[in-house]
Amino acid sequence: MFTIDDLADRLGGYLPSDEIQQVKRAFYYAEQAHDGQRRRSGEPYVTHPLAVANILANMHMDHQSLMAAMLHDVIEDTGVSKKALEAQFGKPVAELVDGVSKLTQITFEDKAVAQAENFQKMVLAMSRDIRVIIVKLADRLHNMRTLGALRPDKKRRIARETLEIYARIAGRLGINTIRIELEDLSFQAIHPMRSERIKRAVAKARGHRRSAMREIQSSLQKSLDDDGLNGTVIGRQKHLLSIYKKMRDQRKPFVEIMDVFGFRIITEDVASCYRILGVVHNLYKPVPGRFKDYIAIPKANGYQSLHTTLFGPRGMPIEVQIRTREMEAMANNGIAAHWLYKAGQTSHPIAEGSHARARAWVKGLLEMQRHAGDSLEFIEHVKNDLFPDDIYVFTPKGDIMELPQGATVIDFAYTVHTDIGNNCIACRIDRHLAPLSTRLESGQTLEIITAPGAKPNITWLNFVTTAKARSAIRHALKYQQQTEAVMLGRRLLNKALAPFDTSLEELDESALKRAFKELDVSSEDALLESLGMGNRMTHVVARRLVAAAHGENYEHPVGGEGSKAVMISGSEGMVINFARCCHPLPGDPVVGHLSTGKGLVVHRAECKNVVDKNFADKNDPDKLFALEWSDTIDEDFPVALRIEIESRRGLVAELAGLVTDADANIERIGIEERDAHLSTVNLTLSVKGRVHLARIIKRIRNLPNVGKITRLAN
């Protein structure tokens, strides 16, 4: 059985004796705190924190992380408080223990909200100290190793959350030794029979392949030695989940997956990596398009290596990875390599870069958390963010930006900076103008064109892929809608206050505060927003404000400006919508219907949906408003026409040319044949107003054999 003395001997290889003594003191404290407690397997509970500390020792983590591993269940499972731990072991250790102890109730599926809330706690703990998640990963790894004592349904639940969250985070932080073991243990718990069959098949295949592996390995090693290059060739094994995923996703049998021979070549420096690449390409022919340089352009988690695929003896495919010893340590330990090099009292640019990237990733998570509407939306963003297949694009200055596969121009803009994304209006890809929805490819150079006052478009949500872009767009749209709702609410409330010969600006501040309290709103903006969104009745609010200012028995004079129409310009934004049922145009008599949660919906006065006697809000003075068009409208509005015309070749081109000449756009066009001679054309145009539409209709009437032209509504 592994003991604290065994751990102390292992720590002697990289920690000073005084720090080892502190780790031992934390163990004895935990042993006393957990006295009498046992694991499901029947072992004393303290064997678990000792095993977690041993996992961290293999990664050369610092003494505070090891102490936190020893104590990580003390706050949760015993009567010891955080304050007591701080007094005994110092604030950093107490904070680590407190952070890890909050991360124990992440659940999935039927407990999605609880999972999301606890995940947010994990992000906050990580933002204070990134070591929290490393300790937690070690804790989860030992729990996965000892799942055997649990009932099958609990095993599967823990394995799923491990696979969906912890294994992905380990991969994102580059800690591949932990990621691979977590994935295989989870696979074994979720699909025990499949796991066992693949394990037996792998063992059998390795026996058959042994001679071929030795032959290729020795030929690679001999080529390096002949060229005087210092490199060690080792065979690379595929792990179980990786084999299973390839069989499932690529629909390949086991034999084809295992037919690929994998090798890793470890050398001393970067220059040797590229020289070795030349040697192996000279020995075996490379497969075109299968070379990747992750040294020049590292992955997001800091991973660096050269990858190439070769045609081996008898056409056998060979996958070769070439890297330095430092890159090998980074590939296995990821962010933990930061402490590995720190323990040796030397800094290393690869490890430092990985730590900086991890901090930037956590900072990005915090930004998403602030923008997310709720915890469920946040965890959805994070899951999308955890496992991207990366592409690499360039800024005009030559800086490399990493994005997930399928990312668009908008994703790139938000990756550079949130403000650039919000103000983006156009872009150039390799110096050519391109749509904002363009899917990006590795190697492209992008230039984003911005404009002051530009705003995100809600349609962007249909094609963006990165969590940061989606979260930032939603946040911006929500803020934009709130601002516009406040402005509309102010106009509607002042209209309702006009019969009382007052306005919101003229009301006493103390009276407003009393009214806000009675109406249960926190501020003036909150009240105006609810009015603009149609969630409150303006005449009720107006009476309450006047009563608060002048007393309950105040009688307002008859008349006033209550019947004055609300002016609209068409550019109010998200809280004034134009009804699709009747397509109102500037110049049409219009009315506004205040729809709950949507704001003001503008209809033509004769629209059936408004004049219908069964329309619920027809006689509600607070739901229907008289509207007038502003004289300064410069927007395009959709309008639908039905044209009966004689069928002939080139009709669509003829109509398109006529509409374009009239400075309008065709949004949609459809032709139905009524008989052999007549067709019905359904045309949706963008026009400036009724006068503009009349000019277009006049031009269409001048075409030969045009029958009836109808403007559609309802």
Secondary structure, DSSP 4 states (H G I P E B T S, - for coil): ---HHHHHHHHTTTS-HHHHHHHHHHHHHHHHHTTT-B-TTSSBTTHHHHHHHHHHHHTT--HHHHHHHHHTTHHHHSS--HHHHHHHH-HHHHHHHHHHHTSS----GGGHHHHHHHHHHHHHHHHH-THHHHHHHHHHHHHHHTGGGS-HHHHHHHHHHIIIIIHHHHHHTT-HHHHHHHHHHHHHHHSHHHHHHHHHHHHHHHHHHHHHHHHHHHHHHHHHHHTT--EEEEE-PPPHHHHHHHHHHTT--HHHHHTSEEEEEEESSHHHHHHHHHHHHHHSEEPTT--EETTTS--TT----EEEEEE-GGG-EEEEEEEEHHHHHHHHHGGGHHHHHHHTT---HHHHHHHHHHHHHHHHHHHHHHH-SSHHHHHHHHHHHHSPPEEEEE-TT--EEEEETT-BHHHHHHHH-HHHHHTEEEEEETTEEE-TTPBP-TT-BEEEEE-TT----GGGGGT---HHHHHHHHHHHHHHHHHHHHHHHHHHHHHHHGGGT--GGGS-HHHHHHHHHHHT-SSHHHHHHHHHTTSS-HHHHHHHHHHHHH-TT--PPS-TTTTPPEEE-S---TTEEE-TTT---TTS-EEEEEETTTEEEEEETT-HHHH-TT-TTTT-TTTEEEEEE-TT----EEEEEEEEEE--TTHHHHHHHHHHHTT-EEEEEEEEE-SSSEEEEEEEEEESSHHHHHHHHHHHHTSTTEEEEEE---
